[in-house]
Amino acid sequence: MLDFDVISPKTSHELFEVISNSQDKNYRFGAGYTDLINDLNNNLQQNLTVINLAKLNDNNFKAININENGVQIGALVTATQLLENNIIQNNYPVLWEATNSVASGQIRASATIGGNVCQASPSGDMSCALVALKAVCEIIDSKGNIREENISDFFRGVKKTSLKKNEILRSIFVPINISKNIKSGYIKVGTRNSMEIAIASIAYHFQKDEQNNVIDAGYAIGAVAPTIVFTKDACDFILGKNINSLNETDVKQFANLIKKYAKPISDIRASAWYREEVLINLSETILK
Ligand SMILES: Cc1cc2nc3c(=O)[nH]c(=O)nc-3n(C[C@H](O)[C@H](O)[C@H](O)COP(=O)(O)OP(=O)(O)OC[C@H]3O[C@@H](n4cnc5c(N)ncnc54)[C@H](O)[C@@H]3O)c2cc1C
């Protein structure tokens, strides 16, 4: 049976104090609890304290702020809140579609974007979109020091991040603010239509000029490697090309460049071979 103490700080000041005082304890943060409860059920722990973030009243953690450089999304923003935001829907379709593909309405009402990122699952949907958008994690420690890290570097392995024990993810910054002339979306393949964790997913966000030449490219792949991967070589390859009139060789070359980032495993949901085939097909499809 699950058994843990819960501490619920209401301000950042209280939060930092709790984190400082807990350095010699076994503790976890809890936001929407949709992953945490599963994890704790699978790995029962003794003397656990959960620092509950749900009562925290700090807009740095809770708000979506748009400025001329991009959008800052608090770690405690839920999937539902993201979906209800018109600016997310219009400017960042890749993030909106990825968020819309998470589980069910009931889970989305609790699931936070910060929880999705900190869970560091290779199949995290919102995380995959954020990698394509070259998002930056804003991390704060118990003394109030802030550091920023590209989300691709933040992920260190399955369920592993760069967070140190006295650090917490405060927000995520998406450094893109142009919504005109983009090709942006998310495709997730699962074994069922709903409530499905991806067996392969792709997130893409291409910015085009007036001639439809790609001037900025973001392409990430999920569920086919220990972490979500930004496919840099494929992005570099597509830069400067007219995305509406690629020839067959270009499309194949693009997909081949993506393939080299995939290190899929076989598990109960799909074989490694199938995951790679799906990945290649999806990568070709979006360019045709
Ligand atoms: C039935 C079901 C279906 C699901 N389907 C999907 C799906 O389709 N796609 C998908 O991507 N996910 C899915 N999930 C997983 C989950 O809902 C998401 O990953 C969710 O976004 C996690 O957010 P949370 O707020 O619930 O995180 P929590 O469970 O509260 O936390 C997750 C982890 O992150 C840590 N954490 C949370 N916030 C912070 C923070 N600010 N700083 C540092 N660490 C933090 C916690 O300590 C914990 O280790 C599913 C889960 C369930 C139960």
PDBQT file of the ligand as one rigid body, heavy atoms in Angstrom, charges set to zero:
ROOT
HETATM    1  C1  LIG A 301      -3.828   6.196 -18.037  1.00  0.00    +0.000 C 
HETATM    2  C2  LIG A 301      -2.642   7.085 -18.406  1.00  0.00    +0.000 A 
HETATM    3  C3  LIG A 301      -2.462   7.411 -19.743  1.00  0.00    +0.000 A 
HETATM    4  C4  LIG A 301      -1.375   8.208 -20.114  1.00  0.00    +0.000 A 
HETATM    5  N1  LIG A 301      -1.236   8.521 -21.426  1.00  0.00    +0.000 NA
HETATM    6  C5  LIG A 301      -0.214   9.342 -21.803  1.00  0.00    +0.000 A 
HETATM    7  C6  LIG A 301      -0.072   9.717 -23.159  1.00  0.00    +0.000 A 
HETATM    8  O1  LIG A 301      -0.851   9.348 -24.039  1.00  0.00    +0.000 OA
HETATM    9  N2  LIG A 301       0.988  10.523 -23.489  1.00  0.00    +0.000 N 
HETATM   10  C7  LIG A 301       1.869  10.985 -22.545  1.00  0.00    +0.000 A 
HETATM   11  O2  LIG A 301       2.790  11.731 -22.904  1.00  0.00    +0.000 OA
HETATM   12  N3  LIG A 301       1.742  10.656 -21.236  1.00  0.00    +0.000 NA
HETATM   13  C8  LIG A 301       0.729   9.851 -20.846  1.00  0.00    +0.000 A 
HETATM   14  N4  LIG A 301       0.587   9.498 -19.533  1.00  0.00    +0.000 N 
HETATM   15  C9  LIG A 301       1.600   9.973 -18.565  1.00  0.00    +0.000 C 
HETATM   16  C10 LIG A 301       1.258  11.286 -17.809  1.00  0.00    +0.000 C 
HETATM   17  O3  LIG A 301      -0.101  11.576 -17.786  1.00  0.00    +0.000 OA
HETATM   18  C11 LIG A 301       2.039  12.499 -18.325  1.00  0.00    +0.000 C 
HETATM   19  O4  LIG A 301       3.424  12.236 -18.390  1.00  0.00    +0.000 OA
HETATM   20  C12 LIG A 301       1.794  13.748 -17.455  1.00  0.00    +0.000 C 
HETATM   21  O5  LIG A 301       2.051  14.887 -18.228  1.00  0.00    +0.000 OA
HETATM   22  C13 LIG A 301       2.632  13.807 -16.169  1.00  0.00    +0.000 C 
HETATM   23  O6  LIG A 301       2.299  14.999 -15.484  1.00  0.00    +0.000 OA
HETATM   24  P1  LIG A 301       1.877  14.994 -13.945  1.00  0.00    +0.000 P 
HETATM   25  O7  LIG A 301       1.594  16.400 -13.571  1.00  0.00    +0.000 OA
HETATM   26  O8  LIG A 301       0.794  14.019 -13.677  1.00  0.00    +0.000 OA
HETATM   27  O9  LIG A 301       3.243  14.502 -13.306  1.00  0.00    +0.000 OA
HETATM   28  P2  LIG A 301       3.489  13.752 -11.915  1.00  0.00    +0.000 P 
HETATM   29  O10 LIG A 301       2.972  12.378 -11.992  1.00  0.00    +0.000 OA
HETATM   30  O11 LIG A 301       3.028  14.589 -10.765  1.00  0.00    +0.000 OA
HETATM   31  O12 LIG A 301       5.090  13.775 -11.917  1.00  0.00    +0.000 OA
HETATM   32  C14 LIG A 301       5.816  13.044 -12.885  1.00  0.00    +0.000 C 
HETATM   33  C15 LIG A 301       7.307  13.091 -12.521  1.00  0.00    +0.000 C 
HETATM   34  O13 LIG A 301       7.824  14.397 -12.657  1.00  0.00    +0.000 OA
HETATM   35  C16 LIG A 301       8.282  14.927 -11.408  1.00  0.00    +0.000 C 
HETATM   36  N5  LIG A 301       7.873  16.330 -11.438  1.00  0.00    +0.000 N 
HETATM   37  C17 LIG A 301       6.632  16.821 -11.667  1.00  0.00    +0.000 A 
HETATM   38  N6  LIG A 301       6.671  18.155 -11.762  1.00  0.00    +0.000 NA
HETATM   39  C18 LIG A 301       7.963  18.522 -11.556  1.00  0.00    +0.000 A 
HETATM   40  C19 LIG A 301       8.645  19.771 -11.536  1.00  0.00    +0.000 A 
HETATM   41  N7  LIG A 301       8.022  20.938 -11.757  1.00  0.00    +0.000 N 
HETATM   42  N8  LIG A 301       9.990  19.775 -11.302  1.00  0.00    +0.000 NA
HETATM   43  C20 LIG A 301      10.656  18.613 -11.073  1.00  0.00    +0.000 A 
HETATM   44  N9  LIG A 301      10.065  17.407 -11.096  1.00  0.00    +0.000 NA
HETATM   45  C21 LIG A 301       8.734  17.367 -11.325  1.00  0.00    +0.000 A 
HETATM   46  C22 LIG A 301       7.639  14.058 -10.347  1.00  0.00    +0.000 C 
HETATM   47  O14 LIG A 301       8.425  13.987  -9.170  1.00  0.00    +0.000 OA
HETATM   48  C23 LIG A 301       7.579  12.720 -11.065  1.00  0.00    +0.000 C 
HETATM   49  O15 LIG A 301       8.830  12.088 -11.000  1.00  0.00    +0.000 OA
HETATM   50  C24 LIG A 301      -0.477   8.690 -19.124  1.00  0.00    +0.000 A 
HETATM   51  C25 LIG A 301      -0.690   8.376 -17.772  1.00  0.00    +0.000 A 
HETATM   52  C26 LIG A 301      -1.746   7.585 -17.410  1.00  0.00    +0.000 A 
HETATM   53  C27 LIG A 301      -1.963   7.253 -15.960  1.00  0.00    +0.000 C 
ENDROOT
TORSDOF 0
